Amino acid sequence: MMKLENMGNEAIRKELGTRLQRERLNQNITQAQLAEQAGVSRRTLVAAEKGEGTTLETLIRLLRGLGKLGQLDQFLPEPEISPIQLAKLKGKVRQKASGKLRYPTEHNTAWKWKED
């Protein structure tokens, strides 16, 4: 399993493209067949498998064509509302974020150039 957190965006796109291609090949589906099933051009599929820029719409279509759309639940599970938030909101669903962090996380540190 690759550590995606340590990879740049280009490397992640290429890894996702490789995974799409591997799944397509595992299912013994040609590029032309998947492109037709997904409703995209073969050129679009080739670009996605190379990790070149693609849209979320295209990714959804390709996953649906591969029968893997349900995998999105593992990718980004539906978040549950914390009981504390629910109590604070008196049963209402939160609509806005305050933008204020109440505790430090690994993501709220200032970005710095990597020094050699």
Summary of the structure (lengths in Angstrom):
residues: 116
radius of gyration: 19.3
end to end distance: 27.2
largest distance: 53.1
contacts: 210
relative contact order: 0.09
helix: 53%
strand: 0%
